[in-house]
Structure formats: C-alpha cells, structure tokens
Amino acid sequence: MDRNSERLKLIGLLFALLTSGFSFMILEIIFLRELLITLGGAVYASSAMLASVMCGLFFGSQIFGYLTTKIKNTAALLAAMEFSLALCSCVLIPGIRFLGRIESWPWRYSLSFLIILIPSALVGGEIPVSMQYAERHIEKGRVGFYAGLIYGADTLGALIGAIVLPFGLLPRLGAYQSSLIAALGDFSSGLIIAFWITKHRQDFILAAGLIFMAAAVGLKLQGHALDARSASWSLRYRYKYLKKPNLVSYFFKDSAYQRIHIADVNFEPAGKTNSKIRVLLLDALAQSSNSPSRTYREIIYFPLLAHPNPKKILFIGCGDGDLVASALADPRVEHIDHVDIDPVVTSIAEREIPEINHHKGQSIWNNPKVTLLNMDGRQFIRSTNDLYDLIFSDLLDAMQEGSSIFYSIEFMRLIRARLNDRGIFATHDYIAPEVASNWRLQISSLLIAARTTSEVFGNNIYLMSPKLWPRKTKESDAADTTFLFASKGPLQVTKKNLDERLSHLDPKPLWFTRDRFWRWMENSYLPEGFEKLPLSTDDKPLILYPHAFTKSEAVNYIAREYY
C-alpha cells in the first residue's frame, strides 16, 4: 500500500473521531438536560450522567481494548461501533423521557444510569480500537505522536459540540432534533471508516445515500410527533394529568436555558367541554395557568399593600408575567423593571396565555410603566444603581442549583442595598410537588430561606404559609402557597390605610381580601430554635438540602404545636 493511501486513511480516521467527539458531547449535554427533568434535580442529574459516562468510558476501554487482540479487522469493528452510536443517538432521548412514566425515583435513577452506560462504553472503546487500526499505518517510532493526534481529534470535536449545541442547535432545533444531528455525525464517522474497507465503493456510496434518504423521510414523518409525545412522558411522575384523557393538547420548546411546556388539560369529568385550562411548565415544574381559580398571582398584594407608596418595583424571574400584571392594578405603581433571563419564556407566555399577562386588554410588556430586561437577575442587581420600593424574586425550584444563589446571604445583602428606606423584599419559596407533599421538607426549605434573610433584614421578616398554621385555620386558605417577605423597617400598615389601598386596586382581586391579609400576617411567626438554623451561602447552599433540617428544633416546634 502506498504512502499517500495510508495518509488518507489516517486523515479519514481523524475526521471520523472529530465528528464522533462532536456527537457525543452533544449527547452528554442533552443527557444532563433530560435527566434534570426526569430526576427532578440538577445534583442527581449530574451524578447519574457523570457516573454513567465515567463508568462507560472505563469499561468500554477495557472491553474493546481486549477485543482488539481477538479481532483482526479493527476497521470493521470501529465502523460498527460508530453505527451503533448513531442508533443510540436516535432512541436514547425518548428512552430517558420514557422513564418519567415510572413513579419510583430509585428506579428512574438506576435506569438512567444504565441507558447512558451503553453509548459511553462505545465511546470509551474508540481510542484503543482507533490506535489498533492506525498501528499498521503509523511510521515506526511515531506512535506517541499519532496517539496525540487521535486523542486530540476526539477532544477537539467535543469542544466544537460543547459550543455549537447551546448557541446554535438547541435554541433552533430542540433537544431531540439536536440528538439526531449527533446521530448524523456518528453515522458519517461510520461511513468514513467503512468506505476504506469496502471493495465496492460505488455501490457503498449509493447504499449510504439511500439510507440517508430513508432516515430523513422517516424523521420528517414521525420525528416531531415522537419528540412532543416523549417530552410529555418525562413529566408523568410529577403530574398525572399529563396523559389522556386529561391531556387535550401539548407542545414544548427548548430554549438555551430551559424547556418550556404548554399543556391544555381537562380536569373535569369527560363530556364537559368548558373545563379546559392551559398550564405553563418550565423544566417540568408547573408555573402558572389560566384557571379562573388561581390564587398565586395575588400573593404580590401582601407586600405591595404593606408598603406605604410602592412607586418603583423590580421583578426577578416571573417570566410568565402573572405577578407583574397583578402589580399594575395598583395605581401607586409608577415603574416596573422586569428582569428575566429567558426571552423565549416571555414570548411564549405572551402568545399562548395572554389571560395572565395582560392588563386591561394590553400586554404588560407593551405597558409604558414596564421595562423588560432579558438578563441574569443577580447580575442586574450587581450592576444597577437604581433603588426600589419593592423587589419580588419569583424563580424555579429552590432546590435547584441555578436558583439556590437567589436564596443565599450574599444575594440578600445585594437586595437590601437596592431597596429604599422602607423597601420590602419578597420571594416565593417554591419546590417540586413531590417534595412539597412532605410538609417537613417544605417547612425546612422555608425556614432556611427565612433564617438567611433575617440575618440581613433582622426581625422584620414574615413567613407566609398556611403550612405553619393550626390545621383548622389552614383549611380555609391556599395551603400550598408558601412565600416570605422582609422589610428594611417596621411595616406601616393599619386596617384603615389597608382598606384605602385595597379600594384603589383596578381590577379588584378575586382571592385577596382585607381579612385574608390580616389572618396571614397574624399567623406569621418565627418558631423556637429558628435562630439556631444555619445560613445558606453561595459556597454552601443549604437551601438545596432541606432534608438535613427536617428534625431541627424549629421544625419539631411547628410539628409539636400545630401538627
């Protein structure tokens, strides 16, 4: 075999590894994203994905390294591995989503680990098999040089994939369609390797073209349907109504930051055509709906009406616009800065659920009082010099890493510095439904957030949750609503000025009343042992681990007094 042919084969091998590395990095990032939804927590998602990938790389390198001593045609083995990876890329994302139909969390975690193990083992075998294949084409004494080229090509492809996916593929194509691009990359790698070992190259090229066309037609016909159907599977363990006959219609979109779901759901018995409501979910957590009985949007009135003159307000999060629309009902409000990192959420919410983010027939984001800023909320707090009368932080699950920094003492200090003298800060302590059903976990999360806030704001802090109340009292209120607010000074609110402020709201609240305000305020207290709870910090975000404090003195006090 001449030298030029050998070089071409080595170049083909390097290009095949480049595309393979590109494809697997795309899969790794998508795996992490899908597991965040399926397992319900970033720590567990990272654990399952990284443990499975590392385990697969180890066993794959050992198994396929051994096979190179038994199989002479390593080129055929490598091509078969790449084709197998392409097949995995096509089916594993729906496979991971299917696990959302399983209620048992340990089973979801274990099966996620096993699913990701398969492609990881194939990738782990690429380097030893590639080295064995390249050995016959390598000049004597240059094994180390070519080993570096082989490893470098694989990692360079991974680098490209890590950049291209979040900035190019994911926002445009979504997770599943991006995984099909990964499949195309692996299939191309297999074709490159197979091209050099086949004797009938013209027939091979024709067959490969036919396979590409058939795959493209199949994905065109079924790809989008499978994508949407499988995305709803991943939410079943958390929301049982996301299946027929309750689920009427459903669609979703992946942004660079999260997955946005819109589901039309019928909660009433079959035959009632007017019972359909639309639910907005972000990364598998229900955020809001157009249900006429929703009460969450009116919790803003607690801190809003407690303030003597809330002219300027800052909302962090609240991408659906629900709370912002409620705040506009107060004529005292002159300006609202609405900071949300994801423009896709606000766009979809404005288009698909206008009932919750329109005020007097106009989109809140077209209201001259509202300024929408699509940027990171914490970065905004760091960079702005503006002062606010009220700051409301409305974020995803408090037990998620991305949200935990908005419950740390460092963030509370930043917030306090951006409040006027009588300013009020409020935050929604929302955690996943399967966690919130355990009242000790919910109370522990609220108390850790409150303890951290009190370190900055002192005793002017109010825990607003019927979960803290005597059982006979909480039955008359929205028992699942849990938030807290703190003031830079004592609240200046009386029954007289509350009635006056309430009378000026336009439109009038449906759920919020004067009696409800005072009942919630009077039932707010700091339990015994509260001051002994630790603080959540950026470096040690204890808000992520309320499990460790479910038997603390403060939680036991609530259990003893009210449960």
N, C-alpha and C positions, 0 to 999 in steps of 0.2 A: 504494500500500500504506500502511495507516495506521501511526501511530507505535507503538501497542500491539503490533501484529503483528511489527514489526521488533524490538522489545524482547524479545518472546517467543522469536524466532529466535536472538537473541544469548544469551539465558539458556540456551536449549537447547544452543547451541554450547559454552558454558562448561561445562555439566554433562557434555556428551559428552567434552570434553577432560579433565575431572576424572576420570571413570571410566576413560578411556584411560590417563592417567598412573598411576592406581592399578593398572591391569592390567599395564602394562609394568614397573613397579617390582617387582611380584610375580615376573614372569618373570625379571628381572635377578638377583634373589636366588636363585631356583631354578636359573637357568643356572649361577651360581657354585657352587652346591652340587653339581649334577650333574657339572660339569667337574672338581671336586675328586676325584670318584671315577673318572671316565673318564680323566683325565690323570694322576692319581696324585700331585698336589702342589698346594698352595694358591697358590704363586707362579705356576706355569704356568696354573692355572685363572683366577686374577685377570688375568693377562696376556692370555689368549685372550679372556675375556669383555669386559674394558675396551677392548682394542684393537678388537675387532669392533664393540662398541657405538659407540665414538667414530667409527670409520670409517663405520659405517652412518648415524649422525646427520649426518656431513658430506656424504656422497654423496646421502643422502635429501633433505637441504635443498636441494642444488643441482639435483638431477634434478626433484623435484616443484615447486621454485620456478620452474624453466623451463617445466614443463608448465602452470602457471597462466597463462602468456602464450599458450598454444595452445588450452587447453580452456576454453570459456565456462562450462560447468556445473560449477563447482568443488564445489558441494554434492554432486553425484553422485560426483565423484572422491573426496571426503573420506569419503563413506559406503562406497564400495568399498574404500578403504584400511582402514577400521575392520573391515569384514567379513573382509578378508584377514588382519588381525592376529588376529581371533578364530580363524580356521582355523589360523594358525601356532601359537597357544597350545595347540590341541588335539593337534598332531602333533609339535612340536619336542622335547618331553621324551623321548618314546620314540625319536625320531631321534637325540638326543645319546646316549642309553643304548645304542643300536644300535652306536655307534662302538666300544664296549667289546669288540666281537667282532673288531676289527681289531688285529692284533698290533703293527703298526708305529706307534710313538709319534709320529713326524713327521706321518704321515697322520691320526692321531686329532686332533692339534693343529690341522692345516690345515683339516680338515673341520669341526671345532668352530667355528673362526673363520667359515667360510662359512655354516654353518647359522644362527648368531646374527646374521649380517650382514643377513639378509632382514627380520626384524621391526624391526631397528634402523633400516634405511633407511626403512621405512614410518613409524616414529615420527618420524624426522628430517624427513619431509615434512609432518607435521601442522601445524606453526606457519605456514609460508608459505602452505599451502593454506587454513588457517583464516583467516588475515589477508585473503587474496584474497576468500574467501567473505563475510567480515564487512564488507568495504570498502563495499559498497553500502548497508549498514545503519548505518554509523557517521556520526555528525554531523561536519560539517566542522570541522577544527581539533582533533579529539579522537582522532586516530589513535594517538598515543603512549599515551594513557590506556587505550584498548581493547587495545592491544598488551600492556600490562602485565597487564590482566585475563586475556587469553588465555594468556599465559605463566604467570601466577600460578595459574590453574585447573589447568594441566597439572602444575606442580610441587607444588601442594597435594595433588593426587591421588596423586602419587608418595610424598609424605610419609606419607599415610594408609596406603598399601600397605606401606611400609617398617615401619610399626608393627604393622599388623594381621597380616602374614604370620607373623613369628616368635612372636607372643604369642597368636594366635588360630587361624589357618588351618593352619599347618604341623603343630603337635602333634596336631591333631584329624583333619586330612584327608590329610596327607602331601603330597609334592611334586607328584605328577601330578594329584591331585584339586584341589589349590590352583591349578594351572595352568588347570584347567577353570573355576574361578571367574574367573580372568583372562580366559579366552575369553568367559565370560558378560558381563563388563564391556565388552569390545571390541564384542561383538555388540549390547549395549544402546546403545553410542555410535553404532554404525552405524544402528540403528533410529531414534534420535532425529533424526539428520540426514536420513535417508530419509523420515521422517514429514512433514517440511516441504516436500519437493519432489514428493511424490506427489499426484495429484489424487483418487485413490480411497482415502481414508484408512481407511474401514471395512473394505474388502477387504484393505488392507495390514495392519491390526491382526489380522485373522483369520489371514492367511497367516503372520504373525510368530508368533502363538500356536501354530499347527500345527508350525512349525519348532522352537520351543522344546520342545514335547511330544515330537516325534520324536527330538530330540537327547537329551532326558532318558531316554527309553526305551532308546536305543542305548547310552548310557553306563552305564545301570543293568545292562544285559545283558553288556556287554563291558569296561566301564571298569576294574573291579577285576582282571579276568584280564589285560588288557593292561598294567596297572600292574605287577603281580607278574612277569609274563613279561619285560617290558622291563627291570625292575630287575636281573634276573639277567644280562641281556645285558652290562650295564656292567662286570661282573666277569670276563668271559671271558678278556680279555687277560692277566689275572693268575692265574686259577685255571681250568685247562682242564676240571677235573672238574665244573664247574657247568653241565653240559648233559647231556642224555640220551645214553646210558642210565645214566650215573653219578648224575645228579641225580634223586633219587627224589621229593622234595617240597621246597618252598621258600616262605618268606614273609618279609616285612620290615615294619618300621615306622619312620617318620621321627619323631625327637624334635626338640626345639628345638636340640640340639647335634650330632646325628649320625644316620646311618642304621644301624639295627640289622637284620642279616640272620640268619636261621636257616635252614640248609640241611641236609637229610638226604641223605647221599651214600653211594653204594655204591662202594667202592674195589676190590672183588674182581671176578673174572670173573662173567659172568651165570650165574644159577642158584643162587648162594649167598645164601640168604635171611637169614643171621645176620651179614652183614658190614656192615650199615648203621651209620654213625656220624652224629652230629649236630654241625655246626660252627657256631660263633658268629663272625660277622664284624661289624666296626664300620667304617663308611666304607670298605668294600671291602678291609679288612685282616683276615685270619683271626686271631682272638684265642685261642680255645680250642675244645676238642671233648670229647666223652665217650668218646673212644677209650681202651681199656684200656692202650695202649702209650704214652700221652702222658707226657712227661718234664718238661715245663716247670713244672708245678705243684710239683715237688720241688726247684727251684733255691733256694727260700726256706730250705732246710735248710743251705745253705752259710753264710750269715751268721747264721742262727738258732743253729746248733750251735757256731759260733765264739764266741758270746757266753757269758760265764760264768753270767749269770742274766737272761734277757730277759723281765722281768715285764710291761713295757708296750711295745706295738708300735703304730706308725702305718703304715697303708697309704694311699698316694695313687694313685687310679685303681683298677685291679683290679676293675672293675665286675662281672665275672662271678663273683667270689668264690672263684676257684680257689685262689689263694695263701693267702687268709685261712683257708680250710678246712684247708690243709696245716699252717699255723702252729698251729692249735688242737690238733694232735696232740701238741704239746709241753706236758706238764703244768706246766712252769715259767711258762708264759704266763698272766698274771692278767687282763690287759685289752688289748683291741684297739680302736683308733679307726680306722674305715674311712671314708675321705673320697673320694667320687666325685661329680662334678658332675651326673651324669645319672641320675635315679631310674628312668627308663624301662629303662635297661640292667639294673640290678639286679633290677627287677621281671620282665622277660622271662627273664633268666638263671635266676632262682629258679623260674619256672614251667616253662620249656622244657628246661633242662639241670640238673635237680636233682642229678645224679650228681656234679657238680664243686663244688657249693657247699653240700653237706650234710655235716655231721659227726656220725657216729653216729646217723644217721636223722633229724637235726634240721637245719633251715635255719640257716646260720651267723648270719643276721640276726635269728634268734629266740634265739640263744645269749646268756645273760646276760653273757658276757665281751665281747661285740662291741657297739659303738655305731656305727651307720651315720649318716653326716653327708653329706647331699646338698648340697655346696657346692664352690666352686673350691678346689683343693688349695693353691695358692700363697697365696690369701687366708687360708686356715685357718692356714697356717704363720706368716703375718704376725700374726695376731690371737691365737693361743693362747699361753698361758703355761706349758703343760704340757711336761714333759721326757720323752723316750722312750729306751728302750734300743736299739730298732731302728726305723729308718724305711725303708720299701721304696716306691720310686716305680715304678709299672707303668703306662706310658702308651702312646699310639699311636705311630705312626711318628716317630722322632726327627728326620726331615727335614721335618716339618710345622710351620708357624708356631705353631700352638696348643700344640705340645709343646716347642718349642725353648726356651721360657723356663724349663723344668724341667731344662735342662742348662747353664744359664748360671752364671757365677761368683757373681752376686748371689743366685741361688737356693741355691747350695751354702753360702753364708755363713748364710743363713736356716736351712738344715737343720742345720748344725753347732751353731748357737745353741740348737736344740731337742733336742739329744742330751745324755744323761747322760755322765759322765766316761769311761766305757768304751763309749759308744754306737757303733753301726755304721749306716752308710747304704749302701743297695744300690739299684741302678737297672738296669732292663732296657734294653739298647740295641737296640731293635727297629726295623728299617727294611723297606721293602716288598720282597717276594720277588724282583722283577725287579732291584732294586738290590743286595740281599744276594747274589745269584748272582755278582756281581762282587766277589771277595774283597777287592780293594784298596779299594773303596768301603766295604765293611763294616768293614774294619780301620781305615780313616781315620776313620770315624764314631766307632768305639770309642775310638780314641786321642785324638781331640779332646775327647770327654766325659771321659776319664780325665785328660788334661792339665789341664782346667779344675778337676776335682775335686781333683787333687793340689795345686793352688795353695792350697786351703783346708785339706786334711787332711794335707798333707805326703806322706811316702813310705809311709804306712800304707794303701796302695791296692793292690787285687788285680784284675787283668784276667782274667776267667773266660771263656775262649773257646777251644775246640779249634782254631779257625781260626789261632791263634797257635802251635800245636804242630807238631812234626815230623809229616809225613804218616803215618808208620807208627803213631804213637800216637793220632792223632785218629780213626782208623777204628774204634776200639773205643768211642767215646763219641758223644753227641748233638752232631754237628759244627755244627748250625745254632744251638745255644743260645749266646747272647752277652750277658753282663752284667758289671757290675763292682760291687765294694763297697769301702768305705773305713771305717777305724776312727779314733776320736779318740786312740787309743793303741795300743801293740803288742798283738796278739792273744794271749790267754791260753788256748791250746788245745793239749793234748797227746793222744797216742794213747790214754792211759788215760781222761782225762776225756771225750774224744770218744766212746769206747765206752760210757761210762756214760750220757751224754746221749742217744746213739742208742738205747740199750736201753729208754729210758723212752717213746719215741715210740709213740703209740697212735692210729690204726693204724700198722703198720710200713710204711716206704717200699717201693715196688716197684723203683725205679731207683737211688735214692741209697744208697750204701754207704760204709763207712769208707775202703776203698781208693780209691773214686772221689773222695772229699773230698781225700785227700792227693795224689792224682795231679793234680787240678785246681789245688790250691794250689801244688804244686811246679813246675808248668808256667806259673805266673803270673810275669811279669817285665815290666820296663819296657825297651823296646828302645833302642838307641843313637839319639840325636837326639830322644828323647822330650821333653826339656826345651826344645827349640827350637820346638816346636809352639806356635801362638798360643792364646789363651784365647777361649772363646765367652762373649759377654756379652749382656745384654738389648738393647743398642743395636746390637751387631754379632754376630748369632747364627751363628757359623761352623759350628755343628753342622748347619745347613741345607745347607751347601755342601762336603761332604767331597771332592767332585770335585777341588777346588783343592789337595788334600793327598795325592793318590794316589801322587805321585812324591816325597814328602818323604823325608828321610833315615831317619826312623823306619820308615816303610812299606817302603822299599827294604831296610832291615836285615832285616826279617822275611822279605821275599821272598828275599833272598840266603841267609839262614841255614836257612830251612825250606821254601822252595818251589823 
